[in-house]
Amino acid sequence: MNITDLIAPDRVIAALRVSAKAQLLRDLSQRAATLLAMDPQTILDALEAREALGSTGVGQGIAVPHARIGCLHDFFGLFARLERPIDFTAIDERPVDLVFLLLIPDEVGNDHLAALACVSRRLRDRDAAAQLRAAKTGAELYEILALRSAGSPPSS
């Protein structure tokens, strides 16, 4: 699975301004709902239920909030680089500034593990993370994610 199977250029946010985890989840839910023509509360409830099981802050300033959504037919991803890092109760207790929202259809079984591994591998790559933090635009962020996903170094 490639990260480009999960996101598109219009689902990358270069400088999302939020001040808390709850606000971030609300904002991402609203953005995803708009793109999916869904009720944002359905998405938010699923994300909050997943976070109640344990933080999806995976360390190194990265979070991968994710949840199963019954009415989805395909994976849906949205990437955001935060304007300022926020507390996300991550496993390493570091604030988070790189966030990949992943919504998972019910019928995919365990394929969601491949999607989560793909995202985690990409974001936890130190070079990719540094480039994502230095990028200026959403288009640059997408290029870094997409090229890294294909196994090629980003162009200069």
HELIX and SHEET records of a PDB file:
HELIX    1   1 ILE A    3  ASP A    5  5                                   3    
HELIX    2   2 PRO A    9  ARG A   11  5                                   3    
HELIX    3   3 LYS A   21  LEU A   36  1                                  16    
HELIX    4   4 PRO A   40  LEU A   53  1                                  14    
HELIX    5   5 ASP A  106  VAL A  108  5                                   3    
HELIX    6   6 ASP A  111  ARG A  124  1                                  14    
HELIX    7   7 ARG A  126  ALA A  134  1                                   9    
HELIX    8   8 GLY A  138  SER A  149  1                                  12    
SHEET    1   A 5 VAL A  12  LEU A  16  0                                        
SHEET    2   A 5 PHE A  76  ILE A  86  1                                        
SHEET    3   A 5 VAL A  96  PRO A 105 -1                                        
SHEET    4   A 5 ILE A  62  ALA A  63  1                                        
SHEET    5   A 5 GLY A  57  GLY A  59 -1                                        
SHEET    1   B 4 VAL A  12  LEU A  16  0                                        
SHEET    2   B 4 PHE A  76  ILE A  86  1                                        
SHEET    3   B 4 VAL A  96  PRO A 105 -1                                        
SHEET    4   B 4 HIS A  66  ILE A  69  1                                        
END                                                                             
